[in-house]
C-alpha cells in the first residue's frame, strides 16, 4: 500500500465525521450528554446463572433447531435482561480485530449462526446501548471490529439460502433488519452512526465479492444500497 492509500485508509471518512457531528450538535442543542438516555451498562462479570436465565423461553413449544440439528438458544423477551447479556456477548467487538470472531463463535454455539435477522436485532440493541466514547471509536473502516463483524455477516448471508430466496422474491436489501431498526429508532444521532457502520460493512463486503469474481458479480448484483435513504 502506497503512502496516499495509507493516508486515505487512516483518515476519518466523511460519513463518519458527519455522524459524530450529529452527536455533538445534539448534545449542544439539548444541553445534555447523549449517554443520558442509556439505562444499562456492562457489568464487570456475567454469571452463568444470569446468562442461563436470559435464555429461558416462556413457551417451550417454540424451541427449534437449526439445519445442523443444534438447538437455537434465543435470548428472553425481557429487554433489560437481554441487554445485560448482549453487552457481554458483543464485548469482543469493542476490543481489537484479533478477537472479534469470539462473538461469532458464541452465536454459533447458541445455534443462531444462520438466523440473520435475529443476529441483526441483537447487534442493533447492543450498539444503541454503547456509550458515545466507545462507539465513536469503532465505526470507521473494515479494521474496526464493529464493522468487520457486520462485513462477515453480509458475506455469510450472500452465500446462504436465505439470500437466494430473497432474490427470488425481489427483496435484496442487505442488513434489512438493521435498516428497519435505524428507521424506527428514537435516538437519531446514535441511529445515524449505526447506519454509517452498516454502510461501511456493506460497501466493503460487496466490493470483496466484486473483486473476487473479477466483476462477474458486481456490488449492484449483491444488493448494495445507500443506507441513508431512510
PLY file of the C-alpha trace (Angstrom):
ply
format ascii 1.0
element vertex 230
property float x
property float y
property float z
element edge 229
property int vertex1
property int vertex2
end_header
0.00 0.00 0.00
1.46 3.37 -1.01
1.57 6.43 1.21
-1.52 8.00 -0.36
-3.56 4.83 0.12
-2.40 4.54 3.71
-3.43 8.13 4.37
-6.87 7.53 2.88
-7.32 4.37 4.92
-6.31 6.00 8.20
-8.13 9.32 7.74
-11.72 9.65 9.03
-14.37 9.17 6.35
-16.89 11.94 5.60
-19.96 9.99 6.74
-18.25 9.02 9.99
-17.36 12.65 10.67
-20.93 13.67 9.77
-22.40 11.14 12.23
-20.11 12.33 15.01
-21.09 15.93 14.23
-24.75 14.94 14.65
-23.96 13.74 18.16
-22.03 16.89 19.04
-24.85 19.08 17.71
-27.49 17.07 19.57
-25.62 17.49 22.85
-25.23 21.24 22.35
-28.89 21.77 21.43
-30.32 19.60 24.23
-27.59 20.63 26.69
-27.19 17.06 27.87
-24.91 14.13 27.12
-26.24 11.67 24.57
-25.45 8.90 27.06
-28.08 10.22 29.45
-30.68 8.03 27.73
-28.74 4.85 28.42
-30.16 2.68 31.19
-27.98 -0.42 31.00
-24.20 -0.71 31.19
-21.98 -3.77 31.09
-21.02 -5.20 34.44
-17.51 -6.49 35.05
-18.74 -10.08 35.20
-21.72 -12.05 33.93
-22.60 -15.14 35.92
-23.65 -18.31 34.12
-26.91 -18.23 36.07
-27.71 -14.80 34.65
-26.91 -15.98 31.12
-28.96 -19.16 31.53
-31.91 -17.19 32.87
-31.65 -14.92 29.86
-32.07 -17.91 27.56
-35.27 -19.16 29.22
-38.28 -19.15 26.90
-41.83 -18.53 28.08
-43.17 -21.02 25.55
-41.05 -24.18 25.39
-43.09 -25.42 22.41
-41.43 -22.72 20.31
-37.98 -24.27 20.75
-36.46 -25.11 17.36
-33.26 -26.50 15.90
-31.15 -25.21 13.04
-30.22 -27.18 9.91
-27.30 -28.75 11.76
-29.68 -30.06 14.42
-28.42 -27.71 17.10
-30.97 -26.20 19.48
-31.48 -22.49 18.92
-30.90 -20.57 22.15
-32.66 -17.25 21.79
-32.47 -14.62 24.49
-35.50 -13.84 26.64
-38.16 -11.23 25.88
-37.11 -9.00 28.77
-35.29 -6.07 27.19
-33.41 -5.28 30.41
-32.16 -8.84 30.96
-31.36 -9.29 27.27
-29.29 -6.11 27.04
-27.22 -7.09 30.07
-26.25 -10.25 28.22
-25.77 -8.62 24.82
-23.28 -6.16 26.31
-21.13 -9.16 27.21
-21.70 -11.23 24.06
-20.64 -8.33 21.83
-17.89 -7.10 24.13
-15.11 -8.52 21.86
-16.21 -6.02 19.21
-15.05 -3.21 21.48
-11.54 -4.69 21.70
-9.41 -5.33 18.61
-9.66 -7.07 15.27
-7.91 -10.20 16.52
-10.63 -11.31 18.94
-13.85 -10.08 17.29
-14.59 -13.60 15.98
-15.24 -14.68 19.57
-18.70 -13.14 19.27
-19.39 -15.08 16.08
-18.34 -18.33 17.77
-20.65 -17.64 20.73
-23.67 -17.29 18.47
-22.63 -20.42 16.56
-22.69 -22.37 19.83
-26.12 -20.87 20.52
-27.33 -22.29 17.21
-28.02 -18.84 15.73
-25.32 -18.72 13.06
-27.80 -18.53 10.16
-30.59 -16.63 11.89
-29.52 -13.37 10.30
-32.48 -11.22 11.31
-32.17 -12.19 14.96
-28.41 -11.56 14.97
-29.00 -8.14 13.44
-31.66 -7.36 16.04
-29.25 -8.27 18.84
-26.47 -6.24 17.20
-28.71 -3.18 16.88
-29.83 -3.36 20.51
-26.23 -3.74 21.65
-24.94 -0.87 19.51
-27.62 1.51 20.76
-26.61 0.62 24.34
-22.99 1.73 23.90
-21.70 4.96 25.36
-20.60 7.62 22.90
-16.92 7.48 23.87
-16.86 3.77 22.97
-18.90 3.64 19.80
-17.39 6.75 18.21
-14.02 4.95 18.08
-15.38 1.79 16.48
-17.18 2.79 13.31
-14.56 3.81 10.77
-13.42 1.20 8.26
-13.11 -2.55 7.84
-10.43 -2.81 10.52
-12.91 -1.75 13.18
-14.39 -4.88 14.85
-17.91 -3.42 14.81
-17.72 -3.02 11.03
-15.84 -6.27 10.40
-18.42 -8.40 12.25
-21.20 -6.99 10.06
-19.00 -7.35 6.96
-18.54 -11.06 7.63
-22.26 -11.45 8.35
-23.08 -9.89 4.97
-20.73 -12.33 3.22
-22.32 -15.27 5.07
-25.77 -14.02 4.07
-24.81 -13.62 0.41
-23.75 -17.28 0.45
-26.93 -18.53 2.15
-30.26 -19.99 1.08
-31.96 -17.01 2.70
-30.35 -14.66 0.17
-31.33 -16.89 -2.75
-34.91 -16.88 -1.52
-34.81 -13.10 -1.13
-33.56 -12.69 -4.70
-36.43 -14.80 -5.98
-38.83 -12.52 -4.12
-37.06 -9.42 -5.44
-36.09 -8.38 -1.91
-32.30 -7.96 -1.80
-31.93 -5.18 0.75
-28.83 -6.14 2.73
-28.97 -5.79 6.51
-32.68 -5.12 6.13
-33.41 -5.78 9.81
-30.94 -3.06 10.82
-32.31 -0.71 8.18
-35.73 -1.07 9.82
-34.16 -0.77 13.27
-32.49 2.54 12.36
-35.64 3.86 10.70
-37.71 3.25 13.83
-35.12 4.42 16.38
-35.88 7.44 18.55
-32.20 8.06 19.36
-31.48 9.57 15.95
-27.82 10.62 16.42
-26.80 7.14 17.56
-29.00 5.53 14.88
-27.24 7.61 12.22
-23.90 6.36 13.50
-25.22 2.79 13.31
-26.33 3.37 9.72
-22.80 4.53 8.89
-21.39 1.27 10.28
-23.90 -0.68 8.16
-22.95 1.23 5.03
-19.25 0.69 5.68
-19.80 -3.06 6.12
-21.97 -3.45 3.03
-19.63 -1.42 0.83
-16.60 -3.47 1.90
-18.37 -6.83 1.62
-19.86 -6.23 -1.82
-16.58 -4.85 -3.12
-14.96 -8.03 -1.80
-17.35 -10.11 -3.93
-16.86 -7.83 -6.94
-13.05 -8.16 -6.73
-13.14 -11.89 -6.03
-15.21 -12.60 -9.15
-13.33 -10.05 -11.28
-16.54 -8.13 -11.88
-18.69 -11.10 -12.90
-20.76 -10.38 -9.79
-20.93 -6.66 -9.10
-21.78 -4.72 -5.97
-25.17 -3.96 -7.50
-25.80 -7.69 -8.10
-25.16 -8.31 -4.41
-27.76 -5.76 -3.46
-25.59 -2.86 -2.27
-27.72 0.13 -1.36
-27.38 3.52 0.24
-28.28 3.12 3.91
-29.07 6.78 4.25
-32.32 6.68 2.25
-34.34 6.22 5.44
0 1
1 2
2 3
3 4
4 5
5 6
6 7
7 8
8 9
9 10
10 11
11 12
12 13
13 14
14 15
15 16
16 17
17 18
18 19
19 20
20 21
21 22
22 23
23 24
24 25
25 26
26 27
27 28
28 29
29 30
30 31
31 32
32 33
33 34
34 35
35 36
36 37
37 38
38 39
39 40
40 41
41 42
42 43
43 44
44 45
45 46
46 47
47 48
48 49
49 50
50 51
51 52
52 53
53 54
54 55
55 56
56 57
57 58
58 59
59 60
60 61
61 62
62 63
63 64
64 65
65 66
66 67
67 68
68 69
69 70
70 71
71 72
72 73
73 74
74 75
75 76
76 77
77 78
78 79
79 80
80 81
81 82
82 83
83 84
84 85
85 86
86 87
87 88
88 89
89 90
90 91
91 92
92 93
93 94
94 95
95 96
96 97
97 98
98 99
99 100
100 101
101 102
102 103
103 104
104 105
105 106
106 107
107 108
108 109
109 110
110 111
111 112
112 113
113 114
114 115
115 116
116 117
117 118
118 119
119 120
120 121
121 122
122 123
123 124
124 125
125 126
126 127
127 128
128 129
129 130
130 131
131 132
132 133
133 134
134 135
135 136
136 137
137 138
138 139
139 140
140 141
141 142
142 143
143 144
144 145
145 146
146 147
147 148
148 149
149 150
150 151
151 152
152 153
153 154
154 155
155 156
156 157
157 158
158 159
159 160
160 161
161 162
162 163
163 164
164 165
165 166
166 167
167 168
168 169
169 170
170 171
171 172
172 173
173 174
174 175
175 176
176 177
177 178
178 179
179 180
180 181
181 182
182 183
183 184
184 185
185 186
186 187
187 188
188 189
189 190
190 191
191 192
192 193
193 194
194 195
195 196
196 197
197 198
198 199
199 200
200 201
201 202
202 203
203 204
204 205
205 206
206 207
207 208
208 209
209 210
210 211
211 212
212 213
213 214
214 215
215 216
216 217
217 218
218 219
219 220
220 221
221 222
222 223
223 224
224 225
225 226
226 227
227 228
228 229
